[in-house]
Structure formats: C-alpha cells, structure tokens
Amino acid sequence: MTLRDTAVAAARAAGEIQKQYYGRALAVDARTAHDVKLEADRLCEQAVLDIIRAAWPDHAVLSEEAGLIGGEGDLYWLIDPLDGTVNFFHGIPYFGSSVACYRRPEATADAPFPRPLASLGEPVLGVVYIPPTDELFVGETGQGATCNGQPIRPSGITNLSEAMATVGFGAREGSCLLYTSDAADELDG
C-alpha cells in the first residue's frame, strides 16, 4: 500500500464512523467551553491508527487524541481523526478527518524527535475527508492538490475586503481562528 493509499483509506475509515454517529446521541468523555471529547473521537482514531500501523508499523504517529505513538521510521503521521468535534457534537455539518505524513527532521542530540511543532519536518502528503459533502482533498508534495480527483488551486483574491471570512473559537481560552478564502490566522483576545 502506498503512503497516499494509506492516508486515503485512513481518512475514509474515520469518515465512515463519523457518518454512523452524526446526528445521534453521543457519549461525551470530556467537555470545556469550546472543546468536547467524544467516544466517536476515540473510535475514529482507532480506525486511522489500525490502517496506518498495519501498512507502516515502523512509522510514528502523532494524534490529537493519544499523543505520540512511537516508531523509528523516517516518516511519521499527524492525524486528527475527527477534525471539528465541536461542530460534529452540535450537529453542524462542518467536520471531517485529517491525515498527514511528514519526513522527520534531522534529529540532533539537543533536539531528538519529536521536535517542537515549529520544525515538523518536510510534508509528504495530506488528506482531508469531509463526510457530509463526500469531499476528499489530497495534496502531495510536488503533485499539487485535488478534490475528488480534480485539480484545485488557491484563490486569486488578494484583498481581504473581497474575501469571504468565517470565525471559529479554539479550545484555548481567549483564542479564535479567522478563516478567509486565502488563509487562516489565529487571533488572541
């Protein structure tokens, strides 16, 4: 199985679980003002981990839910198996699964893996699957990006006044995200 095939299969597997649980009464593991952890998070994570670990047992995985799961390979995975849990919980159909693969940065004596998030290494590929719209986004270094197999490109809008923007509140107190048609910026305060 290729890296791409693995990432697509993992993202879709989590998406299938999301489809099963969306709109139902959900078991809540923990909840704060702008964050919630659900049984569905854990089930999605397990599905993604099972697929990645079966195909690439020597790769490390860094998951939003479980943290770092070790591996010694030169590649590692970053996963958010249920990206948009708060939306999912509240019945807002803007959620999905995110799976990315990175080449590890060179480890040094003073900076062994995992390094701070500022130095993730070199991105290899990323996949986002959005179950409510059945959209599969795939981006590969040197290959461009697609949505459901069709090439996509960034917006040509360069003036914020012409862009569409939405706001989301992060789990950290006092933070929010501003999404424009071209970028996302984290705002404090």
N, C-alpha and C positions, 0 to 999 in steps of 0.2 A: 504494500500500500504506500503511495506517495505521501509526502507531507500534506499536499493540497487535499488529497482524498481523505486523509485522516481528519484534517480540520473541518472539512465539509461534513463528513459523517458525524463528527462530534457535535458540531453546531446544530445539525438537523435532529440528532437524537435528543438533545436538550429541548429543542423546539417542539418535538412531539409530546414530551412530558408537559411542557407549558400549555399546549393545546388541550390536553386531558384535564388539567387543573384550572384553567382560566374560567372565571365566572362561577366557580364552586366555593363553598365554604372552605376556608384554608386554615390549616394548623399553623399558628404563629409560634416561633421559637423565641423571638425577642423583638421588642419594638421600642423605638425612640421617636422624637418629634418628626424627623424626616427620614427615617430608615426603618425597615422591617426585615426580619429574617424568617423565612418560611420553610416548612417541610419541603415545598417544591424546589427551593434553592438547593437543598441537600440532594434531592433526587436528580436534579439536572446536573449537579456537579458530579455525582457518582457515574452517571451515564457518560459524561465527557471524559472523566478520568479513565473509565474502563476501556474506552476506544483508544485513547492516546497511549495508555500503558500497554495495551495488547500489541499495538503496532510499533511502539518505540519505548521499550522498557528501560533503556539507558538514559532517557531524557528526563530532566527535572520539569516539574510543573509548579507554577506559582498561581494559586487560585484565590479569588476574593474570599471564599468561604473557609478553606482549610489552611491557607498559607502555603509555605514551601514544602513540596514533596520531592525529596532528593532524587538525584540521578547524576551520572557522571558524563553523559554525552556532551558533544559540542553545541547542541541545540537545546533550547528549553521552551516551554509553553507558558503563555499568560492566558488565563481563562476567567471569564465572568459568565458562568453558566446560565444565570437569569439576570441579565442586564436590564434594569428598570423594574426592580422588585416592587417598589412603592406603587408605580403605575399598575403593575400586574395585580397587586393586592386590592387596589381601589377600582379595578375594572376599567382602567384607561388603556386602550389597545396600542400603547407605545412601549414595547418591551421586546426582548429577543435574547439571543445567546451570542457571545463574543469569544472567539478563539484566535489566538495569535501565536506565531512561532518566531523566535529570535535566535540568532547566533550569539553565543555567550561572548561577553567582552573578555579580553585577556585578563586572567587573574594575576594578581601580584601578592607579595607577602603582606602588604598593608591593606589590600582590597580584594580578599577572596570572594568568590561567588557566594551568595548573591550580593551584588553591589547596590549602592543606593539607586533609587529609581531614575536619577538623573543620567545614569550610564547603563541603560538596559542592554546595550549591545547593538547589533545590526538586525533590523527587521528582515524577516524572510517572507512571511505572508500573514495575512489577517483575513478572517472570515466572520461575517455577522449575518445571522439568520433572524428574520423578523416574521414570526408565525402568523400574526393577524393579517398580513398582506402577502404572505408566502414569497417574500423577497430574500434572495441570497446574494449578499455582497461578498466578492472575493477580490483581494488585492495581493499581488505578488511582486516582489522587488524585481524591477526590470521588465515586468509583463503588463503593467497597468492594472486597472481595476474594472470589474464588471458587476452588473446587477442582473441576475438570472441569465448569465451568459452573454449579455450585451455590453459593449464597452460604455463606460461612463467617464465623465470629466468634471473637473471643478467648475463652479460657477464663474462667469466672467465679470460679475458685479464687483466693482472696486469702491463704490461709495456706500457707506452704511445707510444713508437715507433711502437708498433704492433696494436694500436688502430686507428680507423677512427675518424677524428675530423672535425667539421664544426663550422663556426663562424656566429654569428648574432649580430646586433647592437641594443642596448637597447634604450628606449625613452629618458633616461637621458644623457645629453651631456657628452661625454668622456667615456662612458661605452660600453662594448661589452660582449657577452657571448661566452664562448668556450665550445662546446659540444664534449665530447669524447664518445666512446662507453660505458663508465662506469660512467661518471659524468658530471656535468655542473658546471663551475666555472665562477664567474663574475670577469672580469678584468677591472681595471680603467687605463685610459691614452692612 
